[in-house]
Amino acid sequence: MMLTTKLDLTGLKCPLPALKTRKALKTLKPGEGLEVHCTDPLAAIDIPNLLNETGDRLESTRRDGDRLVFVVEKLQIMKP
């Protein structure tokens, strides 16, 4: 079972959810997880695009009321 950190970004607007997710990913070790909660509808586009850049894996995306919840697995050490 992977260690998962929760990141509450509700109320933040683009580009802050993607920027804060990138920053949080830098603190994780490969194999650790990040659960990101957002209310910005653009996060549905921005977070997957960010993960395409970083090479990390989007495990799942779901809606929880007005929130989007992304579960991410850190796969590698990010380049600066």
N, CA, C and O atoms as a GROMACS GRO file, in nm:
protein
  320
    1MET      N    1   0.085  -0.119   0.000
    1MET     CA    2   0.000   0.000   0.000
    1MET      C    3   0.088   0.124   0.000
    1MET      O    4   0.181   0.135   0.081
    2MET      N    5   0.060   0.217  -0.091
    2MET     CA    6   0.146   0.334  -0.100
    2MET      C    7   0.102   0.443  -0.002
    2MET      O    8  -0.016   0.459   0.029
    3LEU      N    9   0.202   0.518   0.045
    3LEU     CA   10   0.178   0.632   0.131
    3LEU      C   11   0.116   0.742   0.045
    3LEU      O   12   0.171   0.776  -0.060
    4THR      N   13   0.003   0.796   0.088
    4THR     CA   14  -0.067   0.898   0.010
    4THR      C   15  -0.080   1.027   0.090
    4THR      O   16  -0.125   1.026   0.204
    5THR      N   17  -0.040   1.137   0.028
    5THR     CA   18  -0.053   1.270   0.085
    5THR      C   19  -0.176   1.335   0.025
    5THR      O   20  -0.198   1.326  -0.095
    6LYS      N   21  -0.256   1.401   0.108
    6LYS     CA   22  -0.375   1.471   0.057
    6LYS      C   23  -0.342   1.619   0.040
    6LYS      O   24  -0.277   1.680   0.125
    7LEU      N   25  -0.390   1.675  -0.070
    7LEU     CA   26  -0.367   1.814  -0.104
    7LEU      C   27  -0.502   1.879  -0.133
    7LEU      O   28  -0.565   1.846  -0.234
    8ASP      N   29  -0.546   1.970  -0.047
    8ASP     CA   30  -0.675   2.036  -0.064
    8ASP      C   31  -0.654   2.169  -0.135
    8ASP      O   32  -0.604   2.265  -0.076
    9LEU      N   33  -0.694   2.174  -0.261
    9LEU     CA   34  -0.679   2.295  -0.342
    9LEU      C   35  -0.815   2.354  -0.378
    9LEU      O   36  -0.828   2.427  -0.476
   10THR      N   37  -0.918   2.322  -0.298
   10THR     CA   38  -1.052   2.372  -0.326
   10THR      C   39  -1.051   2.524  -0.315
   10THR      O   40  -0.988   2.582  -0.226
   11GLY      N   41  -1.123   2.587  -0.406
   11GLY     CA   42  -1.133   2.732  -0.408
   11GLY      C   43  -1.026   2.802  -0.490
   11GLY      O   44  -1.040   2.920  -0.521
   12LEU      N   45  -0.920   2.732  -0.527
   12LEU     CA   46  -0.814   2.793  -0.606
   12LEU      C   47  -0.848   2.785  -0.754
   12LEU      O   48  -0.908   2.688  -0.801
   13LYS      N   49  -0.810   2.888  -0.827
   13LYS     CA   50  -0.837   2.896  -0.971
   13LYS      C   51  -0.709   2.875  -1.050
   13LYS      O   52  -0.599   2.893  -1.000
   14CYS      N   53  -0.727   2.838  -1.175
   14CYS     CA   54  -0.618   2.816  -1.270
   14CYS      C   55  -0.526   2.939  -1.271
   14CYS      O   56  -0.576   3.051  -1.278
   15PRO      N   57  -0.399   2.922  -1.265
   15PRO     CA   58  -0.318   2.800  -1.277
   15PRO      C   59  -0.274   2.741  -1.143
   15PRO      O   60  -0.193   2.648  -1.141
   16LEU      N   61  -0.325   2.793  -1.031
   16LEU     CA   62  -0.276   2.752  -0.899
   16LEU      C   63  -0.287   2.603  -0.869
   16LEU      O   64  -0.192   2.547  -0.814
   17PRO      N   65  -0.398   2.534  -0.903
   17PRO     CA   66  -0.401   2.390  -0.874
   17PRO      C   67  -0.287   2.312  -0.940
   17PRO      O   68  -0.226   2.226  -0.877
   18ALA      N   69  -0.258   2.341  -1.065
   18ALA     CA   70  -0.149   2.271  -1.134
   18ALA      C   71  -0.014   2.309  -1.075
   18ALA      O   72   0.072   2.222  -1.057
   19LEU      N   73   0.007   2.436  -1.044
   19LEU     CA   74   0.135   2.479  -0.987
   19LEU      C   75   0.159   2.416  -0.850
   19LEU      O   76   0.270   2.372  -0.821
   20LYS      N   77   0.057   2.414  -0.766
   20LYS     CA   78   0.072   2.357  -0.632
   20LYS      C   79   0.085   2.205  -0.637
   20LYS      O   80   0.153   2.145  -0.554
   21THR      N   81   0.020   2.142  -0.735
   21THR     CA   82   0.036   1.998  -0.752
   21THR      C   83   0.179   1.966  -0.795
   21THR      O   84   0.239   1.872  -0.744
   22ARG      N   85   0.234   2.045  -0.887
   22ARG     CA   86   0.373   2.025  -0.930
   22ARG      C   87   0.468   2.037  -0.811
   22ARG      O   88   0.559   1.955  -0.794
   23LYS      N   89   0.447   2.139  -0.729
   23LYS     CA   90   0.532   2.161  -0.612
   23LYS      C   91   0.522   2.043  -0.515
   23LYS      O   92   0.623   1.997  -0.462
   24ALA      N   93   0.401   1.994  -0.492
   24ALA     CA   94   0.381   1.882  -0.401
   24ALA      C   95   0.447   1.755  -0.455
   24ALA      O   96   0.503   1.678  -0.378
   25LEU      N   97   0.440   1.733  -0.586
   25LEU     CA   98   0.502   1.615  -0.645
   25LEU      C   99   0.653   1.614  -0.624
   25LEU      O  100   0.714   1.507  -0.611
   26LYS      N  101   0.714   1.731  -0.620
   26LYS     CA  102   0.858   1.741  -0.600
   26LYS      C  103   0.901   1.691  -0.463
   26LYS      O  104   1.016   1.654  -0.443
   27THR      N  105   0.809   1.690  -0.367
   27THR     CA  106   0.842   1.648  -0.231
   27THR      C  107   0.824   1.498  -0.210
   27THR      O  108   0.865   1.445  -0.106
   28LEU      N  109   0.764   1.429  -0.307
   28LEU     CA  110   0.736   1.286  -0.292
   28LEU      C  111   0.850   1.199  -0.345
   28LEU      O  112   0.927   1.240  -0.432
   29LYS      N  113   0.858   1.080  -0.290
   29LYS     CA  114   0.952   0.979  -0.338
   29LYS      C  115   0.878   0.888  -0.436
   29LYS      O  116   0.756   0.872  -0.425
   30PRO      N  117   0.950   0.826  -0.531
   30PRO     CA  118   0.885   0.732  -0.622
   30PRO      C  119   0.809   0.625  -0.544
   30PRO      O  120   0.860   0.569  -0.446
   31GLY      N  121   0.687   0.596  -0.589
   31GLY     CA  122   0.601   0.499  -0.523
   31GLY      C  123   0.501   0.561  -0.427
   31GLY      O  124   0.404   0.495  -0.388
   32GLU      N  125   0.522   0.687  -0.388
   32GLU     CA  126   0.428   0.754  -0.301
   32GLU      C  127   0.313   0.811  -0.382
   32GLU      O  128   0.325   0.829  -0.504
   33GLY      N  129   0.202   0.841  -0.314
   33GLY     CA  130   0.083   0.891  -0.382
   33GLY      C  131   0.045   1.031  -0.338
   33GLY      O  132   0.088   1.079  -0.233
   34LEU      N  133  -0.035   1.095  -0.420
   34LEU     CA  134  -0.086   1.228  -0.392
   34LEU      C  135  -0.233   1.229  -0.430
   34LEU      O  136  -0.270   1.194  -0.542
   35GLU      N  137  -0.318   1.269  -0.336
   35GLU     CA  138  -0.461   1.282  -0.362
   35GLU      C  139  -0.493   1.432  -0.364
   35GLU      O  140  -0.481   1.500  -0.262
   36VAL      N  141  -0.532   1.482  -0.480
   36VAL     CA  142  -0.552   1.624  -0.502
   36VAL      C  143  -0.702   1.653  -0.514
   36VAL      O  144  -0.771   1.591  -0.595
   37HIS      N  145  -0.751   1.747  -0.432
   37HIS     CA  146  -0.892   1.789  -0.435
   37HIS      C  147  -0.898   1.930  -0.492
   37HIS      O  148  -0.834   2.022  -0.440
   38CYS      N  149  -0.976   1.948  -0.600
   38CYS     CA  150  -0.989   2.077  -0.668
   38CYS      C  151  -1.136   2.108  -0.695
   38CYS      O  152  -1.217   2.017  -0.709
   39THR      N  153  -1.168   2.236  -0.703
   39THR     CA  154  -1.301   2.278  -0.746
   39THR      C  155  -1.296   2.350  -0.881
   39THR      O  156  -1.401   2.374  -0.941
   40ASP      N  157  -1.179   2.386  -0.928
   40ASP     CA  158  -1.165   2.454  -1.056
   40ASP      C  159  -1.189   2.354  -1.169
   40ASP      O  160  -1.116   2.255  -1.180
   41PRO      N  161  -1.289   2.378  -1.255
   41PRO     CA  162  -1.318   2.283  -1.363
   41PRO      C  163  -1.201   2.265  -1.460
   41PRO      O  164  -1.190   2.160  -1.523
   42LEU      N  165  -1.116   2.365  -1.474
   42LEU     CA  166  -1.001   2.352  -1.564
   42LEU      C  167  -0.897   2.254  -1.513
   42LEU      O  168  -0.811   2.210  -1.589
   43ALA      N  169  -0.904   2.218  -1.386
   43ALA     CA  170  -0.812   2.119  -1.332
   43ALA      C  171  -0.829   1.985  -1.402
   43ALA      O  172  -0.734   1.906  -1.409
   44ALA      N  173  -0.948   1.957  -1.455
   44ALA     CA  174  -0.972   1.832  -1.528
   44ALA      C  175  -0.883   1.822  -1.652
   44ALA      O  176  -0.855   1.712  -1.700
   45ILE      N  177  -0.838   1.935  -1.702
   45ILE     CA  178  -0.747   1.940  -1.817
   45ILE      C  179  -0.604   1.959  -1.768
   45ILE      O  180  -0.512   1.891  -1.814
   46ASP      N  181  -0.586   2.051  -1.674
   46ASP     CA  182  -0.451   2.091  -1.631
   46ASP      C  183  -0.375   1.982  -1.557
   46ASP      O  184  -0.256   1.964  -1.582
   47ILE      N  185  -0.439   1.910  -1.467
   47ILE     CA  186  -0.369   1.808  -1.388
   47ILE      C  187  -0.322   1.693  -1.478
   47ILE      O  188  -0.205   1.655  -1.469
   48PRO      N  189  -0.407   1.636  -1.564
   48PRO     CA  190  -0.356   1.531  -1.654
   48PRO      C  191  -0.243   1.581  -1.745
   48PRO      O  192  -0.148   1.507  -1.771
   49ASN      N  193  -0.252   1.705  -1.793
   49ASN     CA  194  -0.145   1.760  -1.876
   49ASN      C  195  -0.015   1.773  -1.797
   49ASN      O  196   0.093   1.744  -1.848
   50LEU      N  197  -0.026   1.817  -1.673
   50LEU     CA  198   0.091   1.826  -1.586
   50LEU      C  199   0.157   1.689  -1.570
   50LEU      O  200   0.280   1.677  -1.579
   51LEU      N  201   0.077   1.586  -1.548
   51LEU     CA  202   0.131   1.453  -1.528
   51LEU      C  203   0.195   1.397  -1.654
   51LEU      O  204   0.289   1.318  -1.647
   52ASN      N  205   0.145   1.437  -1.769
   52ASN     CA  206   0.211   1.400  -1.895
   52ASN      C  207   0.350   1.460  -1.901
   52ASN      O  208   0.443   1.397  -1.953
   53GLU      N  209   0.366   1.581  -1.849
   53GLU     CA  210   0.496   1.648  -1.846
   53GLU      C  211   0.590   1.583  -1.746
   53GLU      O  212   0.708   1.563  -1.775
   54THR      N  213   0.540   1.550  -1.628
   54THR     CA  214   0.626   1.500  -1.520
   54THR      C  215   0.656   1.351  -1.533
   54THR      O  216   0.755   1.303  -1.479
   55GLY      N  217   0.572   1.279  -1.604
   55GLY     CA  218   0.592   1.136  -1.618
   55GLY      C  219   0.532   1.054  -1.505
   55GLY      O  220   0.557   0.934  -1.494
   56ASP      N  221   0.452   1.118  -1.420
   56ASP     CA  222   0.387   1.048  -1.310
   56ASP      C  223   0.253   0.991  -1.358
   56ASP      O  224   0.202   1.031  -1.463
   57ARG      N  225   0.196   0.898  -1.280
   57ARG     CA  226   0.078   0.825  -1.323
   57ARG      C  227  -0.049   0.875  -1.255
   57ARG      O  228  -0.054   0.889  -1.133
   58LEU      N  229  -0.151   0.902  -1.337
   58LEU     CA  230  -0.284   0.934  -1.286
   58LEU      C  231  -0.355   0.802  -1.260
   58LEU      O  232  -0.394   0.733  -1.353
   59GLU      N  233  -0.371   0.768  -1.133
   59GLU     CA  234  -0.435   0.642  -1.094
   59GLU      C  235  -0.586   0.648  -1.112
   59GLU      O  236  -0.647   0.553  -1.160
   60SER      N  237  -0.646   0.763  -1.073
   60SER     CA  238  -0.791   0.776  -1.089
   60SER      C  239  -0.832   0.922  -1.080
   60SER      O  240  -0.762   1.006  -1.025
   61THR      N  241  -0.948   0.949  -1.137
   61THR     CA  242  -1.013   1.079  -1.127
   61THR      C  243  -1.159   1.052  -1.094
   61THR      O  244  -1.221   0.964  -1.154
   62ARG      N  245  -1.213   1.128  -1.000
   62ARG     CA  246  -1.355   1.111  -0.968
   62ARG      C  247  -1.413   1.245  -0.925
   62ARG      O  248  -1.340   1.338  -0.889
   63ARG      N  249  -1.545   1.252  -0.928
   63ARG     CA  250  -1.617   1.368  -0.877
   63ARG      C  251  -1.668   1.336  -0.739
   63ARG      O  252  -1.717   1.225  -0.714
   64ASP      N  253  -1.657   1.432  -0.649
   64ASP     CA  254  -1.711   1.420  -0.514
   64ASP      C  255  -1.786   1.550  -0.489
   64ASP      O  256  -1.729   1.646  -0.437
   65GLY      N  257  -1.914   1.552  -0.527
   65GLY     CA  258  -1.990   1.678  -0.520
   65GLY      C  259  -1.936   1.775  -0.622
   65GLY      O  260  -1.931   1.745  -0.741
   66ASP      N  261  -1.894   1.894  -0.575
   66ASP     CA  262  -1.839   1.994  -0.666
   66ASP      C  263  -1.687   1.981  -0.680
   66ASP      O  264  -1.623   2.063  -0.747
   67ARG      N  265  -1.629   1.879  -0.619
   67ARG     CA  266  -1.484   1.860  -0.622
   67ARG      C  267  -1.444   1.757  -0.728
   67ARG      O  268  -1.515   1.660  -0.755
   68LEU      N  269  -1.328   1.781  -0.785
   68LEU     CA  270  -1.259   1.681  -0.865
   68LEU      C  271  -1.150   1.624  -0.776
   68LEU      O  272  -1.077   1.698  -0.711
   69VAL      N  273  -1.139   1.493  -0.773
   69VAL     CA  274  -1.037   1.427  -0.691
   69VAL      C  275  -0.947   1.344  -0.782
   69VAL      O  276  -0.993   1.256  -0.854
   70PHE      N  277  -0.818   1.376  -0.779
   70PHE     CA  278  -0.718   1.307  -0.859
   70PHE      C  279  -0.630   1.226  -0.765
   70PHE      O  280  -0.585   1.278  -0.663
   71VAL      N  281  -0.605   1.102  -0.799
   71VAL     CA  282  -0.511   1.019  -0.724
   71VAL      C  283  -0.392   0.992  -0.818
   71VAL      O  284  -0.408   0.936  -0.927
   72VAL      N  285  -0.275   1.034  -0.773
   72VAL     CA  286  -0.154   1.032  -0.855
   72VAL      C  287  -0.048   0.945  -0.787
   72VAL      O  288  -0.034   0.948  -0.665
   73GLU      N  289   0.026   0.868  -0.867
   73GLU     CA  290   0.140   0.794  -0.815
   73GLU      C  291   0.267   0.858  -0.869
   73GLU      O  292   0.283   0.877  -0.989
   74LYS      N  293   0.357   0.892  -0.777
   74LYS     CA  294   0.488   0.947  -0.815
   74LYS      C  295   0.572   0.834  -0.872
   74LYS      O  296   0.592   0.732  -0.806
   75LEU      N  297   0.621   0.852  -0.995
   75LEU     CA  298   0.697   0.747  -1.060
   75LEU      C  299   0.847   0.774  -1.065
   75LEU      O  300   0.926   0.680  -1.060
   76GLN      N  301   0.887   0.900  -1.074
   76GLN     CA  302   1.028   0.929  -1.091
   76GLN      C  303   1.062   1.063  -1.028
   76GLN      O  304   0.973   1.140  -0.991
   77ILE      N  305   1.189   1.088  -1.015
   77ILE     CA  306   1.233   1.217  -0.963
   77ILE      C  307   1.220   1.319  -1.075
   77ILE      O  308   1.270   1.296  -1.185
   78MET      N  309   1.154   1.431  -1.047
   78MET     CA  310   1.129   1.533  -1.147
   78MET      C  311   1.257   1.609  -1.179
   78MET      O  312   1.342   1.632  -1.093
   79LYS      N  313   1.268   1.648  -1.303
   79LYS     CA  314   1.376   1.735  -1.345
   79LYS      C  315   1.343   1.877  -1.303
   79LYS      O  316   1.226   1.913  -1.298
   80PRO      N  317   1.444   1.959  -1.273
   80PRO     CA  318   1.416   2.097  -1.229
   80PRO      C  319   1.348   2.180  -1.337
   80PRO      O  320   1.318   2.298  -1.315
   0.00000   0.00000   0.00000
